[in-house]
Amino acid sequence: MTCDDLRLRLSAAAIYSDEHFAAFLLNSDPLSGKLTATEQREIITGALHCGVEVARELGGRFAAVSPTELACRLGVKIVAGDLRSARLVLSTYDPHTTTVTLNKALIEKVEQCQCSQTLLPRNFNLTEITVAHELFHHVESGNKEVFSRQFKVTLWRFGPIRFPSTVSAAGEIAATVCAKTLCGLCFNPVLLEAVALYMEDEPRMTGWFDRLDRAG
Ligand SMILES: [Zn+2]
């Protein structure tokens, strides 16, 4: 696929709603097959609302501050790290050390890809988008009341014994929308996964778009 082809696919996919991207993320969760249609709707609605609320709360407490500055004020460290074991991951958050690790090599590749210019504002900064995503995980790790930690499904039952589990996609949906809201983006940042795949593992990109088109 050429960069122009990818631009066309990104432009076409950019019209999908946040609910559609949320369904895509939920479909990728290992637990998705265990969820009823009602639970799926609850997760999508609850996680989208939760992500916007956390972004508004953070934005309200620290008005007009960039996500990296926000992280600094919240005591979250940001380091450049080696994520070669997860080379398609832009960043991670470790709640034990309150540290965001940025996959700088991949972030730079995605920023420099011509296709990103289709999606992102002229002066965009992908580091800010990834830090904003991880700030949701920081808030989530410190607050048991957030939706992504509250919502649980029963994995199995044995008589009166139930084994409940959170659904990790709920946190990812919320983090994605938190980043979109905090950074004032006009597109869903899940689309950046496609650019990362294009740069690192193009054969998997077509399947990625097919799954996105079928979601929702
Ligand atoms: Zn995440």
Residues whose N, C-alpha, C, O or C-beta is under 5 A from the ligand:
A	BS01	ZN	E172 A175
